[in-house]
Amino acid sequence: MNSKYKTYLTDDLGMTDTRADEFDQIIGELHRSIAKMDAHNLRLMWTAFDGLMNNVAEYADNNSGLNDFREWNK
């Protein structure tokens, strides 16, 4: 997948390209892992790892068509 999140990291946040590549890959893998979770575990993730889940949601915001999982933040 061609991620627009790297552009966000480099252009908007000023992260160096080499770090942005790696971070983009890791957040992509994390998003794929979270996408496999059921409702119970998604709610658990938002409760225990709110900051991490916000990062994953931001990744989805920058890559159209991806679930941001915000509906489980209740």
mmJSON file of the N, C-alpha and C atoms, coordinates in Angstrom:
{"data_MODEL":{"atom_site":{
"group_PDB":["ATOM","ATOM","ATOM","ATOM","ATOM","ATOM","ATOM","ATOM","ATOM","ATOM","ATOM","ATOM","ATOM","ATOM","ATOM","ATOM","ATOM","ATOM","ATOM","ATOM","ATOM","ATOM","ATOM","ATOM","ATOM","ATOM","ATOM","ATOM","ATOM","ATOM","ATOM","ATOM","ATOM","ATOM","ATOM","ATOM","ATOM","ATOM","ATOM","ATOM","ATOM","ATOM","ATOM","ATOM","ATOM","ATOM","ATOM","ATOM","ATOM","ATOM","ATOM","ATOM","ATOM","ATOM","ATOM","ATOM","ATOM","ATOM","ATOM","ATOM","ATOM","ATOM","ATOM","ATOM","ATOM","ATOM","ATOM","ATOM","ATOM","ATOM","ATOM","ATOM","ATOM","ATOM","ATOM","ATOM","ATOM","ATOM","ATOM","ATOM","ATOM","ATOM","ATOM","ATOM","ATOM","ATOM","ATOM","ATOM","ATOM","ATOM","ATOM","ATOM","ATOM","ATOM","ATOM","ATOM","ATOM","ATOM","ATOM","ATOM","ATOM","ATOM","ATOM","ATOM","ATOM","ATOM","ATOM","ATOM","ATOM","ATOM","ATOM","ATOM","ATOM","ATOM","ATOM","ATOM","ATOM","ATOM","ATOM","ATOM","ATOM","ATOM","ATOM","ATOM","ATOM","ATOM","ATOM","ATOM","ATOM","ATOM","ATOM","ATOM","ATOM","ATOM","ATOM","ATOM","ATOM","ATOM","ATOM","ATOM","ATOM","ATOM","ATOM","ATOM","ATOM","ATOM","ATOM","ATOM","ATOM","ATOM","ATOM","ATOM","ATOM","ATOM","ATOM","ATOM","ATOM","ATOM","ATOM","ATOM","ATOM","ATOM","ATOM","ATOM","ATOM","ATOM","ATOM","ATOM","ATOM","ATOM","ATOM","ATOM","ATOM","ATOM","ATOM","ATOM","ATOM","ATOM","ATOM","ATOM","ATOM","ATOM","ATOM","ATOM","ATOM","ATOM","ATOM","ATOM","ATOM","ATOM","ATOM","ATOM","ATOM","ATOM","ATOM","ATOM","ATOM","ATOM","ATOM","ATOM","ATOM","ATOM","ATOM","ATOM","ATOM","ATOM","ATOM","ATOM","ATOM","ATOM","ATOM","ATOM","ATOM","ATOM","ATOM","ATOM","ATOM","ATOM","ATOM","ATOM","ATOM","ATOM"],
"id":[1,2,3,4,5,6,7,8,9,10,11,12,13,14,15,16,17,18,19,20,21,22,23,24,25,26,27,28,29,30,31,32,33,34,35,36,37,38,39,40,41,42,43,44,45,46,47,48,49,50,51,52,53,54,55,56,57,58,59,60,61,62,63,64,65,66,67,68,69,70,71,72,73,74,75,76,77,78,79,80,81,82,83,84,85,86,87,88,89,90,91,92,93,94,95,96,97,98,99,100,101,102,103,104,105,106,107,108,109,110,111,112,113,114,115,116,117,118,119,120,121,122,123,124,125,126,127,128,129,130,131,132,133,134,135,136,137,138,139,140,141,142,143,144,145,146,147,148,149,150,151,152,153,154,155,156,157,158,159,160,161,162,163,164,165,166,167,168,169,170,171,172,173,174,175,176,177,178,179,180,181,182,183,184,185,186,187,188,189,190,191,192,193,194,195,196,197,198,199,200,201,202,203,204,205,206,207,208,209,210,211,212,213,214,215,216,217,218,219,220,221,222],
"type_symbol":["N","C","C","N","C","C","N","C","C","N","C","C","N","C","C","N","C","C","N","C","C","N","C","C","N","C","C","N","C","C","N","C","C","N","C","C","N","C","C","N","C","C","N","C","C","N","C","C","N","C","C","N","C","C","N","C","C","N","C","C","N","C","C","N","C","C","N","C","C","N","C","C","N","C","C","N","C","C","N","C","C","N","C","C","N","C","C","N","C","C","N","C","C","N","C","C","N","C","C","N","C","C","N","C","C","N","C","C","N","C","C","N","C","C","N","C","C","N","C","C","N","C","C","N","C","C","N","C","C","N","C","C","N","C","C","N","C","C","N","C","C","N","C","C","N","C","C","N","C","C","N","C","C","N","C","C","N","C","C","N","C","C","N","C","C","N","C","C","N","C","C","N","C","C","N","C","C","N","C","C","N","C","C","N","C","C","N","C","C","N","C","C","N","C","C","N","C","C","N","C","C","N","C","C","N","C","C","N","C","C","N","C","C","N","C","C","N","C","C","N","C","C"],
"label_atom_id":["N","CA","C","N","CA","C","N","CA","C","N","CA","C","N","CA","C","N","CA","C","N","CA","C","N","CA","C","N","CA","C","N","CA","C","N","CA","C","N","CA","C","N","CA","C","N","CA","C","N","CA","C","N","CA","C","N","CA","C","N","CA","C","N","CA","C","N","CA","C","N","CA","C","N","CA","C","N","CA","C","N","CA","C","N","CA","C","N","CA","C","N","CA","C","N","CA","C","N","CA","C","N","CA","C","N","CA","C","N","CA","C","N","CA","C","N","CA","C","N","CA","C","N","CA","C","N","CA","C","N","CA","C","N","CA","C","N","CA","C","N","CA","C","N","CA","C","N","CA","C","N","CA","C","N","CA","C","N","CA","C","N","CA","C","N","CA","C","N","CA","C","N","CA","C","N","CA","C","N","CA","C","N","CA","C","N","CA","C","N","CA","C","N","CA","C","N","CA","C","N","CA","C","N","CA","C","N","CA","C","N","CA","C","N","CA","C","N","CA","C","N","CA","C","N","CA","C","N","CA","C","N","CA","C","N","CA","C","N","CA","C","N","CA","C","N","CA","C","N","CA","C","N","CA","C","N","CA","C"],
"label_alt_id":[null,null,null,null,null,null,null,null,null,null,null,null,null,null,null,null,null,null,null,null,null,null,null,null,null,null,null,null,null,null,null,null,null,null,null,null,null,null,null,null,null,null,null,null,null,null,null,null,null,null,null,null,null,null,null,null,null,null,null,null,null,null,null,null,null,null,null,null,null,null,null,null,null,null,null,null,null,null,null,null,null,null,null,null,null,null,null,null,null,null,null,null,null,null,null,null,null,null,null,null,null,null,null,null,null,null,null,null,null,null,null,null,null,null,null,null,null,null,null,null,null,null,null,null,null,null,null,null,null,null,null,null,null,null,null,null,null,null,null,null,null,null,null,null,null,null,null,null,null,null,null,null,null,null,null,null,null,null,null,null,null,null,null,null,null,null,null,null,null,null,null,null,null,null,null,null,null,null,null,null,null,null,null,null,null,null,null,null,null,null,null,null,null,null,null,null,null,null,null,null,null,null,null,null,null,null,null,null,null,null,null,null,null,null,null,null,null,null,null,null,null,null],
"label_comp_id":["MET","MET","MET","ASN","ASN","ASN","SER","SER","SER","LYS","LYS","LYS","TYR","TYR","TYR","LYS","LYS","LYS","THR","THR","THR","TYR","TYR","TYR","LEU","LEU","LEU","THR","THR","THR","ASP","ASP","ASP","ASP","ASP","ASP","LEU","LEU","LEU","GLY","GLY","GLY","MET","MET","MET","THR","THR","THR","ASP","ASP","ASP","THR","THR","THR","ARG","ARG","ARG","ALA","ALA","ALA","ASP","ASP","ASP","GLU","GLU","GLU","PHE","PHE","PHE","ASP","ASP","ASP","GLN","GLN","GLN","ILE","ILE","ILE","ILE","ILE","ILE","GLY","GLY","GLY","GLU","GLU","GLU","LEU","LEU","LEU","HIS","HIS","HIS","ARG","ARG","ARG","SER","SER","SER","ILE","ILE","ILE","ALA","ALA","ALA","LYS","LYS","LYS","MET","MET","MET","ASP","ASP","ASP","ALA","ALA","ALA","HIS","HIS","HIS","ASN","ASN","ASN","LEU","LEU","LEU","ARG","ARG","ARG","LEU","LEU","LEU","MET","MET","MET","TRP","TRP","TRP","THR","THR","THR","ALA","ALA","ALA","PHE","PHE","PHE","ASP","ASP","ASP","GLY","GLY","GLY","LEU","LEU","LEU","MET","MET","MET","ASN","ASN","ASN","ASN","ASN","ASN","VAL","VAL","VAL","ALA","ALA","ALA","GLU","GLU","GLU","TYR","TYR","TYR","ALA","ALA","ALA","ASP","ASP","ASP","ASN","ASN","ASN","ASN","ASN","ASN","SER","SER","SER","GLY","GLY","GLY","LEU","LEU","LEU","ASN","ASN","ASN","ASP","ASP","ASP","PHE","PHE","PHE","ARG","ARG","ARG","GLU","GLU","GLU","TRP","TRP","TRP","ASN","ASN","ASN","LYS","LYS","LYS"],
"label_asym_id":["A","A","A","A","A","A","A","A","A","A","A","A","A","A","A","A","A","A","A","A","A","A","A","A","A","A","A","A","A","A","A","A","A","A","A","A","A","A","A","A","A","A","A","A","A","A","A","A","A","A","A","A","A","A","A","A","A","A","A","A","A","A","A","A","A","A","A","A","A","A","A","A","A","A","A","A","A","A","A","A","A","A","A","A","A","A","A","A","A","A","A","A","A","A","A","A","A","A","A","A","A","A","A","A","A","A","A","A","A","A","A","A","A","A","A","A","A","A","A","A","A","A","A","A","A","A","A","A","A","A","A","A","A","A","A","A","A","A","A","A","A","A","A","A","A","A","A","A","A","A","A","A","A","A","A","A","A","A","A","A","A","A","A","A","A","A","A","A","A","A","A","A","A","A","A","A","A","A","A","A","A","A","A","A","A","A","A","A","A","A","A","A","A","A","A","A","A","A","A","A","A","A","A","A","A","A","A","A","A","A","A","A","A","A","A","A","A","A","A","A","A","A"],
"label_entity_id":["1","1","1","1","1","1","1","1","1","1","1","1","1","1","1","1","1","1","1","1","1","1","1","1","1","1","1","1","1","1","1","1","1","1","1","1","1","1","1","1","1","1","1","1","1","1","1","1","1","1","1","1","1","1","1","1","1","1","1","1","1","1","1","1","1","1","1","1","1","1","1","1","1","1","1","1","1","1","1","1","1","1","1","1","1","1","1","1","1","1","1","1","1","1","1","1","1","1","1","1","1","1","1","1","1","1","1","1","1","1","1","1","1","1","1","1","1","1","1","1","1","1","1","1","1","1","1","1","1","1","1","1","1","1","1","1","1","1","1","1","1","1","1","1","1","1","1","1","1","1","1","1","1","1","1","1","1","1","1","1","1","1","1","1","1","1","1","1","1","1","1","1","1","1","1","1","1","1","1","1","1","1","1","1","1","1","1","1","1","1","1","1","1","1","1","1","1","1","1","1","1","1","1","1","1","1","1","1","1","1","1","1","1","1","1","1","1","1","1","1","1","1"],
"label_seq_id":[1,1,1,2,2,2,3,3,3,4,4,4,5,5,5,6,6,6,7,7,7,8,8,8,9,9,9,10,10,10,11,11,11,12,12,12,13,13,13,14,14,14,15,15,15,16,16,16,17,17,17,18,18,18,19,19,19,20,20,20,21,21,21,22,22,22,23,23,23,24,24,24,25,25,25,26,26,26,27,27,27,28,28,28,29,29,29,30,30,30,31,31,31,32,32,32,33,33,33,34,34,34,35,35,35,36,36,36,37,37,37,38,38,38,39,39,39,40,40,40,41,41,41,42,42,42,43,43,43,44,44,44,45,45,45,46,46,46,47,47,47,48,48,48,49,49,49,50,50,50,51,51,51,52,52,52,53,53,53,54,54,54,55,55,55,56,56,56,57,57,57,58,58,58,59,59,59,60,60,60,61,61,61,62,62,62,63,63,63,64,64,64,65,65,65,66,66,66,67,67,67,68,68,68,69,69,69,70,70,70,71,71,71,72,72,72,73,73,73,74,74,74],
"pdbx_PDB_ins_code":[null,null,null,null,null,null,null,null,null,null,null,null,null,null,null,null,null,null,null,null,null,null,null,null,null,null,null,null,null,null,null,null,null,null,null,null,null,null,null,null,null,null,null,null,null,null,null,null,null,null,null,null,null,null,null,null,null,null,null,null,null,null,null,null,null,null,null,null,null,null,null,null,null,null,null,null,null,null,null,null,null,null,null,null,null,null,null,null,null,null,null,null,null,null,null,null,null,null,null,null,null,null,null,null,null,null,null,null,null,null,null,null,null,null,null,null,null,null,null,null,null,null,null,null,null,null,null,null,null,null,null,null,null,null,null,null,null,null,null,null,null,null,null,null,null,null,null,null,null,null,null,null,null,null,null,null,null,null,null,null,null,null,null,null,null,null,null,null,null,null,null,null,null,null,null,null,null,null,null,null,null,null,null,null,null,null,null,null,null,null,null,null,null,null,null,null,null,null,null,null,null,null,null,null,null,null,null,null,null,null,null,null,null,null,null,null,null,null,null,null,null,null],
"Cartn_x":[0.846,0.0,0.892,0.495,1.209,0.603,1.29,0.755,0.946,-0.117,-0.03,0.397,0.474,0.876,2.326,3.177,4.579,4.661,3.844,3.817,3.416,2.435,2.016,3.183,3.895,5.013,6.131,6.458,7.579,7.187,6.092,5.713,5.06,4.153,3.427,4.178,4.826,5.498,7.001,7.586,9.012,9.915,9.361,10.167,11.079,12.28,13.186,12.642,12.978,12.474,12.774,13.996,14.38,13.567,13.312,12.489,11.024,10.567,9.165,8.852,9.774,9.56,9.302,10.174,10.083,8.82,8.539,7.368,6.082,6.034,4.879,4.641,5.697,5.565,5.039,5.575,5.169,3.714,3.307,1.912,0.988,1.419,0.624,0.434,1.489,1.39,0.487,0.615,-0.241,-1.708,-1.983,-3.352,-3.908,-3.114,-3.567,-3.881,-3.063,-3.286,-4.573,-4.783,-5.981,-7.233,-7.115,-8.261,-8.794,-7.995,-8.409,-9.108,-9.181,-9.736,-11.254,-11.835,-13.278,-13.64,-14.942,-15.438,-14.879,-14.846,-14.329,-12.889,-12.06,-10.651,-10.43,-11.26,-11.159,-11.489,-12.528,-12.862,-11.73,-11.184,-10.06,-8.866,-8.569,-7.45,-7.66,-8.892,-9.165,-9.067,-9.429,-9.361,-7.92,-7.174,-5.821,-4.75,-5.002,-3.978,-4.55,-5.182,-5.857,-4.921,-3.726,-2.782,-2.384,-2.144,-1.772,-2.92,-4.124,-5.282,-5.541,-5.301,-5.432,-4.426,-3.235,-2.212,-2.657,-3.236,-3.733,-4.889,-5.754,-6.865,-6.335,-5.301,-4.681,-4.065,-3.472,-2.942,-4.069,-5.211,-6.36,-6.871,-6.85,-7.291,-6.452,-5.199,-4.286,-4.195,-4.962,-5.004,-6.462,-7.049,-8.489,-8.881,-10.042,-10.584,-10.272,-9.398,-9.057,-9.977,-10.276,-11.089,-10.271,-10.876,-10.176,-10.516,-11.435,-11.825,-12.375,-12.68,-13.164,-14.528,-15.303,-16.624,-16.518,-15.339,-15.14,-14.593,-14.402,-13.897,-15.068,-15.675,-16.853,-16.688],
"Cartn_y":[-1.176,0.0,1.239,2.226,3.489,4.411,4.579,5.29,6.8,7.526,8.981,9.441,8.502,8.83,9.308,8.73,9.162,10.634,11.04,12.444,13.333,12.9,13.635,13.754,12.643,12.65,13.586,13.541,14.351,15.801,16.019,17.378,18.175,17.548,18.268,18.296,17.183,17.104,17.354,17.235,17.481,16.316,15.107,13.927,13.615,13.119,12.756,11.556,11.487,10.424,9.027,8.824,7.481,7.035,7.912,7.569,7.437,8.274,8.235,6.921,6.422,5.137,4.019,3.935,2.872,3.008,4.227,4.468,4.171,4.567,4.291,2.788,2.023,0.565,-0.029,0.419,-0.118,0.214,1.456,1.834,1.053,0.811,0.001,-1.415,-2.007,-3.353,-3.359,-2.337,-2.231,-2.096,-1.28,-1.119,-2.457,-3.208,-4.523,-5.471,-5.42,-6.269,-5.886,-4.6,-4.113,-4.416,-4.384,-4.661,-6.081,-6.965,-8.354,-8.568,-7.522,-7.664,-7.612,-8.294,-8.24,-7.008,-6.796,-5.605,-5.478,-6.575,-6.546,-6.034,-6.584,-6.193,-4.782,-4.335,-2.958,-1.969,-2.263,-1.392,-1.405,-2.581,-2.718,-1.876,-1.923,-1.139,0.35,0.825,2.252,2.626,1.724,2.007,1.988,0.988,0.803,1.554,1.777,2.366,3.498,4.446,5.553,6.301,6.626,7.363,6.575,5.306,4.436,4.329,4.175,4.058,5.359,6.491,7.769,7.852,7.331,7.294,6.411,5.257,4.346,5.005,5.713,6.416,7.505,8.199,9.227,8.601,7.441,6.7,6.435,5.985,5.717,7.002,8.101,9.382,9.786,9.393,9.75,8.686,7.63,6.555,6.185,6.794,6.631,5.162,4.875,3.524,2.663,3.136,2.356,2.719,1.733,1.929,2.681,3.7,4.44,3.91,2.993,2.303,3.238,4.463,5.426,5.024,4.263,3.872,2.98,2.42,1.557,2.329,3.622,4.469,4.98,4.076,4.437,3.926],
"Cartn_z":[0.0,0.0,0.0,-0.754,-0.78,0.28,1.386,2.534,2.429,2.694,2.756,4.151,5.069,6.44,6.472,5.627,5.579,5.176,4.22,3.809,4.979,5.726,6.928,7.909,8.131,9.074,8.628,7.346,6.855,6.599,5.89,5.498,6.625,7.35,8.406,9.733,10.068,11.368,11.297,10.102,9.947,10.316,10.342,10.648,9.458,9.729,8.642,7.872,6.585,5.713,6.244,6.704,7.151,8.356,9.285,10.448,10.047,9.131,8.701,7.998,7.167,6.485,7.493,8.451,9.453,10.3,10.739,11.577,10.811,9.544,8.702,8.593,8.407,8.312,9.612,10.724,12.028,12.331,12.088,12.351,11.413,10.191,9.257,9.772,10.286,10.86,12.086,12.911,14.089,13.672,12.674,12.186,11.706,10.952,10.466,11.626,12.667,13.833,14.555,14.736,15.432,14.614,13.295,12.424,12.598,13.139,13.353,14.699,15.519,16.87,16.873,17.853,18.041,18.88,19.057,19.753,21.167,21.902,23.273,23.306,22.435,22.437,21.898,20.968,20.484,21.603,22.374,23.52,24.553,24.783,25.705,25.238,23.958,23.416,23.636,23.41,23.619,25.096,25.962,27.402,27.9,27.535,28.063,27.264,25.976,25.104,24.253,24.907,24.233,23.276,23.712,22.868,21.634,21.816,20.712,19.705,20.212,19.33,18.583,19.219,18.517,17.376,17.59,16.546,15.389,15.704,14.672,13.911,14.611,13.96,13.029,13.448,12.616,11.355,11.512,10.365,9.361,9.857,8.988,8.34,9.086,8.528,7.321,7.315,6.237,5.147,5.269,4.274,4.035,3.034,2.807,2.672,3.187,3.12,4.326,5.205,6.405,7.559,8.375,9.567,10.618,11.238,12.289,13.687,13.777,15.014,16.099,15.759,16.766,17.338,16.585,17.099,18.334,18.58,19.75,20.942,20.785,21.869,22.693,23.472,24.279,25.686],
"occupancy":[1.0,1.0,1.0,1.0,1.0,1.0,1.0,1.0,1.0,1.0,1.0,1.0,1.0,1.0,1.0,1.0,1.0,1.0,1.0,1.0,1.0,1.0,1.0,1.0,1.0,1.0,1.0,1.0,1.0,1.0,1.0,1.0,1.0,1.0,1.0,1.0,1.0,1.0,1.0,1.0,1.0,1.0,1.0,1.0,1.0,1.0,1.0,1.0,1.0,1.0,1.0,1.0,1.0,1.0,1.0,1.0,1.0,1.0,1.0,1.0,1.0,1.0,1.0,1.0,1.0,1.0,1.0,1.0,1.0,1.0,1.0,1.0,1.0,1.0,1.0,1.0,1.0,1.0,1.0,1.0,1.0,1.0,1.0,1.0,1.0,1.0,1.0,1.0,1.0,1.0,1.0,1.0,1.0,1.0,1.0,1.0,1.0,1.0,1.0,1.0,1.0,1.0,1.0,1.0,1.0,1.0,1.0,1.0,1.0,1.0,1.0,1.0,1.0,1.0,1.0,1.0,1.0,1.0,1.0,1.0,1.0,1.0,1.0,1.0,1.0,1.0,1.0,1.0,1.0,1.0,1.0,1.0,1.0,1.0,1.0,1.0,1.0,1.0,1.0,1.0,1.0,1.0,1.0,1.0,1.0,1.0,1.0,1.0,1.0,1.0,1.0,1.0,1.0,1.0,1.0,1.0,1.0,1.0,1.0,1.0,1.0,1.0,1.0,1.0,1.0,1.0,1.0,1.0,1.0,1.0,1.0,1.0,1.0,1.0,1.0,1.0,1.0,1.0,1.0,1.0,1.0,1.0,1.0,1.0,1.0,1.0,1.0,1.0,1.0,1.0,1.0,1.0,1.0,1.0,1.0,1.0,1.0,1.0,1.0,1.0,1.0,1.0,1.0,1.0,1.0,1.0,1.0,1.0,1.0,1.0,1.0,1.0,1.0,1.0,1.0,1.0,1.0,1.0,1.0,1.0,1.0,1.0],
"B_iso_or_equiv":[0.0,0.0,0.0,0.0,0.0,0.0,0.0,0.0,0.0,0.0,0.0,0.0,0.0,0.0,0.0,0.0,0.0,0.0,0.0,0.0,0.0,0.0,0.0,0.0,0.0,0.0,0.0,0.0,0.0,0.0,0.0,0.0,0.0,0.0,0.0,0.0,0.0,0.0,0.0,0.0,0.0,0.0,0.0,0.0,0.0,0.0,0.0,0.0,0.0,0.0,0.0,0.0,0.0,0.0,0.0,0.0,0.0,0.0,0.0,0.0,0.0,0.0,0.0,0.0,0.0,0.0,0.0,0.0,0.0,0.0,0.0,0.0,0.0,0.0,0.0,0.0,0.0,0.0,0.0,0.0,0.0,0.0,0.0,0.0,0.0,0.0,0.0,0.0,0.0,0.0,0.0,0.0,0.0,0.0,0.0,0.0,0.0,0.0,0.0,0.0,0.0,0.0,0.0,0.0,0.0,0.0,0.0,0.0,0.0,0.0,0.0,0.0,0.0,0.0,0.0,0.0,0.0,0.0,0.0,0.0,0.0,0.0,0.0,0.0,0.0,0.0,0.0,0.0,0.0,0.0,0.0,0.0,0.0,0.0,0.0,0.0,0.0,0.0,0.0,0.0,0.0,0.0,0.0,0.0,0.0,0.0,0.0,0.0,0.0,0.0,0.0,0.0,0.0,0.0,0.0,0.0,0.0,0.0,0.0,0.0,0.0,0.0,0.0,0.0,0.0,0.0,0.0,0.0,0.0,0.0,0.0,0.0,0.0,0.0,0.0,0.0,0.0,0.0,0.0,0.0,0.0,0.0,0.0,0.0,0.0,0.0,0.0,0.0,0.0,0.0,0.0,0.0,0.0,0.0,0.0,0.0,0.0,0.0,0.0,0.0,0.0,0.0,0.0,0.0,0.0,0.0,0.0,0.0,0.0,0.0,0.0,0.0,0.0,0.0,0.0,0.0,0.0,0.0,0.0,0.0,0.0,0.0],
"pdbx_formal_charge":[null,null,null,null,null,null,null,null,null,null,null,null,null,null,null,null,null,null,null,null,null,null,null,null,null,null,null,null,null,null,null,null,null,null,null,null,null,null,null,null,null,null,null,null,null,null,null,null,null,null,null,null,null,null,null,null,null,null,null,null,null,null,null,null,null,null,null,null,null,null,null,null,null,null,null,null,null,null,null,null,null,null,null,null,null,null,null,null,null,null,null,null,null,null,null,null,null,null,null,null,null,null,null,null,null,null,null,null,null,null,null,null,null,null,null,null,null,null,null,null,null,null,null,null,null,null,null,null,null,null,null,null,null,null,null,null,null,null,null,null,null,null,null,null,null,null,null,null,null,null,null,null,null,null,null,null,null,null,null,null,null,null,null,null,null,null,null,null,null,null,null,null,null,null,null,null,null,null,null,null,null,null,null,null,null,null,null,null,null,null,null,null,null,null,null,null,null,null,null,null,null,null,null,null,null,null,null,null,null,null,null,null,null,null,null,null,null,null,null,null,null,null],
"auth_seq_id":[1,1,1,2,2,2,3,3,3,4,4,4,5,5,5,6,6,6,7,7,7,8,8,8,9,9,9,10,10,10,11,11,11,12,12,12,13,13,13,14,14,14,15,15,15,16,16,16,17,17,17,18,18,18,19,19,19,20,20,20,21,21,21,22,22,22,23,23,23,24,24,24,25,25,25,26,26,26,27,27,27,28,28,28,29,29,29,30,30,30,31,31,31,32,32,32,33,33,33,34,34,34,35,35,35,36,36,36,37,37,37,38,38,38,39,39,39,40,40,40,41,41,41,42,42,42,43,43,43,44,44,44,45,45,45,46,46,46,47,47,47,48,48,48,49,49,49,50,50,50,51,51,51,52,52,52,53,53,53,54,54,54,55,55,55,56,56,56,57,57,57,58,58,58,59,59,59,60,60,60,61,61,61,62,62,62,63,63,63,64,64,64,65,65,65,66,66,66,67,67,67,68,68,68,69,69,69,70,70,70,71,71,71,72,72,72,73,73,73,74,74,74],
"auth_comp_id":["MET","MET","MET","ASN","ASN","ASN","SER","SER","SER","LYS","LYS","LYS","TYR","TYR","TYR","LYS","LYS","LYS","THR","THR","THR","TYR","TYR","TYR","LEU","LEU","LEU","THR","THR","THR","ASP","ASP","ASP","ASP","ASP","ASP","LEU","LEU","LEU","GLY","GLY","GLY","MET","MET","MET","THR","THR","THR","ASP","ASP","ASP","THR","THR","THR","ARG","ARG","ARG","ALA","ALA","ALA","ASP","ASP","ASP","GLU","GLU","GLU","PHE","PHE","PHE","ASP","ASP","ASP","GLN","GLN","GLN","ILE","ILE","ILE","ILE","ILE","ILE","GLY","GLY","GLY","GLU","GLU","GLU","LEU","LEU","LEU","HIS","HIS","HIS","ARG","ARG","ARG","SER","SER","SER","ILE","ILE","ILE","ALA","ALA","ALA","LYS","LYS","LYS","MET","MET","MET","ASP","ASP","ASP","ALA","ALA","ALA","HIS","HIS","HIS","ASN","ASN","ASN","LEU","LEU","LEU","ARG","ARG","ARG","LEU","LEU","LEU","MET","MET","MET","TRP","TRP","TRP","THR","THR","THR","ALA","ALA","ALA","PHE","PHE","PHE","ASP","ASP","ASP","GLY","GLY","GLY","LEU","LEU","LEU","MET","MET","MET","ASN","ASN","ASN","ASN","ASN","ASN","VAL","VAL","VAL","ALA","ALA","ALA","GLU","GLU","GLU","TYR","TYR","TYR","ALA","ALA","ALA","ASP","ASP","ASP","ASN","ASN","ASN","ASN","ASN","ASN","SER","SER","SER","GLY","GLY","GLY","LEU","LEU","LEU","ASN","ASN","ASN","ASP","ASP","ASP","PHE","PHE","PHE","ARG","ARG","ARG","GLU","GLU","GLU","TRP","TRP","TRP","ASN","ASN","ASN","LYS","LYS","LYS"],
"auth_asym_id":["A","A","A","A","A","A","A","A","A","A","A","A","A","A","A","A","A","A","A","A","A","A","A","A","A","A","A","A","A","A","A","A","A","A","A","A","A","A","A","A","A","A","A","A","A","A","A","A","A","A","A","A","A","A","A","A","A","A","A","A","A","A","A","A","A","A","A","A","A","A","A","A","A","A","A","A","A","A","A","A","A","A","A","A","A","A","A","A","A","A","A","A","A","A","A","A","A","A","A","A","A","A","A","A","A","A","A","A","A","A","A","A","A","A","A","A","A","A","A","A","A","A","A","A","A","A","A","A","A","A","A","A","A","A","A","A","A","A","A","A","A","A","A","A","A","A","A","A","A","A","A","A","A","A","A","A","A","A","A","A","A","A","A","A","A","A","A","A","A","A","A","A","A","A","A","A","A","A","A","A","A","A","A","A","A","A","A","A","A","A","A","A","A","A","A","A","A","A","A","A","A","A","A","A","A","A","A","A","A","A","A","A","A","A","A","A","A","A","A","A","A","A"],
"auth_atom_id":["N","CA","C","N","CA","C","N","CA","C","N","CA","C","N","CA","C","N","CA","C","N","CA","C","N","CA","C","N","CA","C","N","CA","C","N","CA","C","N","CA","C","N","CA","C","N","CA","C","N","CA","C","N","CA","C","N","CA","C","N","CA","C","N","CA","C","N","CA","C","N","CA","C","N","CA","C","N","CA","C","N","CA","C","N","CA","C","N","CA","C","N","CA","C","N","CA","C","N","CA","C","N","CA","C","N","CA","C","N","CA","C","N","CA","C","N","CA","C","N","CA","C","N","CA","C","N","CA","C","N","CA","C","N","CA","C","N","CA","C","N","CA","C","N","CA","C","N","CA","C","N","CA","C","N","CA","C","N","CA","C","N","CA","C","N","CA","C","N","CA","C","N","CA","C","N","CA","C","N","CA","C","N","CA","C","N","CA","C","N","CA","C","N","CA","C","N","CA","C","N","CA","C","N","CA","C","N","CA","C","N","CA","C","N","CA","C","N","CA","C","N","CA","C","N","CA","C","N","CA","C","N","CA","C","N","CA","C","N","CA","C","N","CA","C","N","CA","C","N","CA","C","N","CA","C","N","CA","C"],
"pdbx_PDB_model_num":[1,1,1,1,1,1,1,1,1,1,1,1,1,1,1,1,1,1,1,1,1,1,1,1,1,1,1,1,1,1,1,1,1,1,1,1,1,1,1,1,1,1,1,1,1,1,1,1,1,1,1,1,1,1,1,1,1,1,1,1,1,1,1,1,1,1,1,1,1,1,1,1,1,1,1,1,1,1,1,1,1,1,1,1,1,1,1,1,1,1,1,1,1,1,1,1,1,1,1,1,1,1,1,1,1,1,1,1,1,1,1,1,1,1,1,1,1,1,1,1,1,1,1,1,1,1,1,1,1,1,1,1,1,1,1,1,1,1,1,1,1,1,1,1,1,1,1,1,1,1,1,1,1,1,1,1,1,1,1,1,1,1,1,1,1,1,1,1,1,1,1,1,1,1,1,1,1,1,1,1,1,1,1,1,1,1,1,1,1,1,1,1,1,1,1,1,1,1,1,1,1,1,1,1,1,1,1,1,1,1,1,1,1,1,1,1,1,1,1,1,1,1]
}}}
